[in-house]
Amino acid sequence: MQLSAFMRNNFFTEIMATITYIEAISKGLWEEMERDSSVFLIGEDIGVFGGAFKVTKGFLKHFGEERVIDTVLAETAIIGAATGAAVVGMRPVAEIQFSDFVTTAFSQLVNNTASIHYRWHLSCPMVVRLPSGAGIHGGPFHSRNPEAWFFHQPGFKIVAPSTPYDAKGLIKAAIRDNNPVLYFEHKRLYRHIKGEVPETEYLIEIGKGDIKREGNDISVITYGSMVHMALEAAEVLRSEHGVSVEVVDLRSLMPLDTELIFSSVRKTGKVLVAHEDNITGGIGGEISALISQHCFEYLDAPIQRLGSLDTPTPYSPPLEEFFLPNTKKVVAALIELAKY
Amino acid sequence: MAKDQKRKNNLLTDEQYLQLYYFMKLTREYEESILKLYRQGKIVGGAYTGNGNEATAVGSVFALEKHDYLFPMHRDMGSHLVKGQSLRNLMLQHLGRGNSLSKGRDGTGHYADPLLRIYGNISHLGAMIPMAAGTALASKLRKEKSVSLTFIGDGGSNVGDVHESLAMASVMKLPLILIIENNQFAYSTPVQKQKAMEKYSDRAQGYGIPGFTIDGTDIDAVYSTCKEAVDRARRGEGPTLIESVTMRMHGHSAHDGAEYVPKQLLEEWKKKDPVERIEKKLLSENILSHTQKEEIGKKVMAELEDAIQFAIESPYPPAEDAALGVYAE
């Protein structure tokens, strides 16, 4: 049984609090900073202001300005300084205010940070927090899901939680990991998603996915914001079409939980790979290839993919809505798959 | 006169000058042997030298302590040696051997040696400066009093990483020293096409930090300026920018004949050869005798021979190693 399912089913022994996704990230950060004095935060507007999204509100007062560092506006310097500090034994958590702006630090991350262990045989225990995703009318430069760029570069671990429970467990695991971990937190989930989180300490192993809903007819392989659309769509398919949909939440994108993906696909024989990132060159392409290579004889239908349009993210509400995947689009894709 | 005493008008003791001379000689001969090995086809990748830059590479690190962080560039071989790196380790790196510090994953000075606190460069110019700011930050947070010293060329100084690092380090008063090695050419592009201001040290003003321009072939100037910067950084007063004016006496790398460099320029700079300069000084001040000079020369060549022999006899890494080690445990 998945750890999270175990936790959820054992509510008699666990005292649970219902908190938002953003509170879960904050709590995880806070606990790790309390636990380990080598953990520090570095980024723009994270101290006095508490972060553009208030993830680190109250941290400066409690931990002081040496551990909650407001920097100059310079992403390359933030990532480079975090990398340097990590290599000599600190555990920095860098915040890139919007994941879109990580492009400015792309060279540092891809050329330097990611390959340190391979070239230097040294650990680089750092986390980069990347508020990402669309659906907030952020337009072309405050809406990206840039995980695929880093998925292609060997050396990163990449996580993208969808629930408060996973968000907290993964930020704690990311901080304790001895590798650079890119932590994609979806901006639209921050205050829209609430969930139960144990008061006692827990971690979620990086590289392990989670079945968010069990089903027998179709598998949806997804992560981040689309987990919630997939869950809504699965309910529509059950109630209106009598189709049983399984929702596989990857949680970790690197490494991928291929065992979980394959076991779900082998059970259902039909699969929809879905992410909010645009389709072409997205992680879904790699997942589809893996499924077709390893589960070909189990497939009863061609692998379907769903994602955003291959355009920049448009600003105006009707354009953005058309651009993004949503529950309706997931339902439509699942109905098509059910016909095979 | 005792070797551990300073002569009148001298910055350093006789003993220290002899050390500097030894390291500069070693750097020069090491790089000559690298070129020879390159021509013999024994170096599989590129071969870069810092001929003309020895006083800067050696004199700067001479001002550091063991616990300070060093981020050398590709023309700073002498800095590795002064910081304590062995010739054997450097030669293994150049020859891509399995027992090199990078285990054959990268060549030249591209390795890290955490015990000596040496963190080699990557090929992207400027990319190490934000990291050097990071070790300086770690030092500040842990109250270690260690400083970070790093380098960049006249061309590389234009890369955005340099600006971002100095912007951050100056505001945070990080113990960071950046030496811009102005060696007149960025590959084939002369320095006049890299900057519009007079001196690279003028840029320091833009960050509100001290900036100095020095003769990079003058060991005294290099050492004293760096020592001042190191002391300043250690006192918590923040970064220093130093422009060291030198000449790249060889091409960009061994394959480059550098026909674009005016012969006259090379002849002028030849007169200021840093290794000859220190040698002349030490001989004329009787710090170095002709017998000692010969002995040091022999010692250097013997050490080099040992390193080359050791590296050539060392095995390449097992091919399957290529697939290992992307992640730490």
Chai-1 contact restraints between the chains, C-beta under 6 A:
chainA,res_idxA,chainB,res_idxB,connection_type,confidence,min_distance_angstrom,max_distance_angstrom,comment,restraint_id
A,E66,B,L141,contact,1.0,0.0,6.0,A-B,restraint_1
A,V72,B,A167,contact,1.0,0.0,6.0,A-B,restraint_2
A,V72,B,M168,contact,1.0,0.0,6.0,A-B,restraint_3
A,V72,B,V171,contact,1.0,0.0,6.0,A-B,restraint_4
A,A74,B,E164,contact,1.0,0.0,6.0,A-B,restraint_5
A,A74,B,A167,contact,1.0,0.0,6.0,A-B,restraint_6
A,A74,B,M168,contact,1.0,0.0,6.0,A-B,restraint_7
A,T76,B,P130,contact,1.0,0.0,6.0,A-B,restraint_8
A,T76,B,D161,contact,1.0,0.0,6.0,A-B,restraint_9
A,T76,B,E164,contact,1.0,0.0,6.0,A-B,restraint_10
A,A77,B,P130,contact,1.0,0.0,6.0,A-B,restraint_11
A,A77,B,E164,contact,1.0,0.0,6.0,A-B,restraint_12
A,A77,B,S165,contact,1.0,0.0,6.0,A-B,restraint_13
A,A77,B,M168,contact,1.0,0.0,6.0,A-B,restraint_14
A,G80,B,P130,contact,1.0,0.0,6.0,A-B,restraint_15
A,G80,B,M131,contact,1.0,0.0,6.0,A-B,restraint_16
A,G80,B,G134,contact,1.0,0.0,6.0,A-B,restraint_17
A,A81,B,P130,contact,1.0,0.0,6.0,A-B,restraint_18
A,A81,B,A133,contact,1.0,0.0,6.0,A-B,restraint_19
A,A81,B,G134,contact,1.0,0.0,6.0,A-B,restraint_20
A,A81,B,L137,contact,1.0,0.0,6.0,A-B,restraint_21
A,T83,B,M131,contact,1.0,0.0,6.0,A-B,restraint_22
A,T83,B,G134,contact,1.0,0.0,6.0,A-B,restraint_23
A,G84,B,M131,contact,1.0,0.0,6.0,A-B,restraint_24
A,G84,B,G134,contact,1.0,0.0,6.0,A-B,restraint_25
A,G84,B,T135,contact,1.0,0.0,6.0,A-B,restraint_26
A,A85,B,G134,contact,1.0,0.0,6.0,A-B,restraint_27
A,A85,B,L137,contact,1.0,0.0,6.0,A-B,restraint_28
A,A85,B,A138,contact,1.0,0.0,6.0,A-B,restraint_29
A,V88,B,T135,contact,1.0,0.0,6.0,A-B,restraint_30
A,V88,B,A138,contact,1.0,0.0,6.0,A-B,restraint_31
A,M90,B,A138,contact,1.0,0.0,6.0,A-B,restraint_32
A,S107,B,H124,contact,1.0,0.0,6.0,A-B,restraint_33
A,N111,B,I122,contact,1.0,0.0,6.0,A-B,restraint_34
A,N111,B,H124,contact,1.0,0.0,6.0,A-B,restraint_35
A,N112,B,I122,contact,1.0,0.0,6.0,A-B,restraint_36
A,N112,B,A127,contact,1.0,0.0,6.0,A-B,restraint_37
A,H117,B,A328,contact,1.0,0.0,6.0,A-B,restraint_38
A,Y118,B,R105,contact,1.0,0.0,6.0,A-B,restraint_39
A,Y118,B,G325,contact,1.0,0.0,6.0,A-B,restraint_40
A,Y118,B,V326,contact,1.0,0.0,6.0,A-B,restraint_41
A,R119,B,S102,contact,1.0,0.0,6.0,A-B,restraint_42
A,R119,B,R105,contact,1.0,0.0,6.0,A-B,restraint_43
A,R119,B,D106,contact,1.0,0.0,6.0,A-B,restraint_44
A,W120,B,A112,contact,1.0,0.0,6.0,A-B,restraint_45
A,L122,B,A112,contact,1.0,0.0,6.0,A-B,restraint_46
A,S123,B,A328,contact,1.0,0.0,6.0,A-B,restraint_47
A,P154,B,V326,contact,1.0,0.0,6.0,A-B,restraint_48
A,G155,B,V326,contact,1.0,0.0,6.0,A-B,restraint_49
A,N178,B,A328,contact,1.0,0.0,6.0,A-B,restraint_50
A,N179,B,Y327,contact,1.0,0.0,6.0,A-B,restraint_51
A,N179,B,A328,contact,1.0,0.0,6.0,A-B,restraint_52
